[in-house]
Amino acid sequence: MKHYCVLGASAAGIHAVRAIRSLDQSAEITLISEDSAIYSRCILHHYLSGLKDEQDLSFVPGDFIPRHRVRWLKGARAVSLDCRARRVSLADGGGESYDALLIATGASTAFPPIPGLGAPGCAAGVYGLRVLEDARKIKAAALNAQNILILGGGLIGLDAASGLLGLGRRVTLIEGRNTLLPLQLDERAARPYQEAFAKLGGRQFYGVTVREIIRNSAGGLAGASLSNGESLPCDMIVCATGVKANTAFLAGSGIRLDEKGLACNERGETSCEAVYGAGDVSGKSPIWPQAVKEGIIAGTNMAGGSAAPGAFFASKSAISFWGVKTLSLGMHTPPDNSYTVVTEDRGDSYKKIIHKDGLIYGAVIQGDLSYAGILTQLIAEKIDVSRVKKPLFAIDYSDFFSLKQNFEFAYVRGGETAL
């Protein structure tokens, strides 16, 4: 009987467990995590605002662990890995041997080297927002905070802003680039979120950085000095300027790391035999859908199946705040003029596709997301959009699928295509 160990109980780890059990009914599966609950990091802002309680954060049924016959070591932290002995050592002095191991330990907040920021924690008034325990601390501290400063306007920064505004706090967001969500959206798609943020009373600074954090004589937070010369009062800070892969326990293991995190191939395999990786620990794309897919792929291959990524953007985000819904795929701005950009802007809806040599490299859809299904097929089937004889956003399924027997549809390539 094989023994599978999975480090991490978030998107990648849990979906790997599901994949392993579906292929190997007799195996022993041990889940090791610092978390004591299974929850979605994507909706921690709903917990901050009070819209959801901790039980509402779960993304699996309540009987997931017993139904999948998983031995779960809660509150356990890996401190070292011996690839030759196939053993993981834990902080409590124990350890686990394995036949196959998945490293899905995720990532932690990377605190920027701003003078005066200090070490994160309650005493310093500085927090990250990555795990449920972070959200608990932020929610408790916010009850007594008058001026909350959020550093970073990416997805985590927007999560924090949304949750804290929902609590009725006074929130100021600072982003060094020129728009909100600069990695996912262009300026046009970011605008509705910025307008909604402002209507809720949030202050925003773009193209501005924090030069120094000012502290009072007791060491508490007093304010922040900005690169534009302004000074802002603050008594609480949430850092959302980036993350770092949780790979410290791999020091001395011989497993290969790169400049971002754990190095894995498309099958999730690492440089150590029988050791796989998935999710944010690679440092490549810290988004939920990518972690889910990587977990499924790694779990499948660990259990003797065969899985590879297929058609999937490394940068894919579904964004929904304040009634504004957006899907962002790949690049949102072309790097040079060799790409073709097609847009459709109707005010309450916005669509943009970036393509080159017939292949789609990026897209943004906001408001009306009904086109998302067709767009997904265009990408998955690698359909040459340069041969479309009608406006790109007027395409429907009948344009690139042909009816076969048994009422099945399939894309017809070559000279027979309907495009």
Order of alpha helices (4+ residues) and beta strands (2+ residues): beta-alpha-beta-alpha-alpha-beta-beta-beta-beta-beta-beta-beta-alpha-beta-alpha-beta-alpha-beta-beta-beta-beta-beta-beta-beta-alpha-beta-beta-beta-beta-beta-alpha-beta-beta
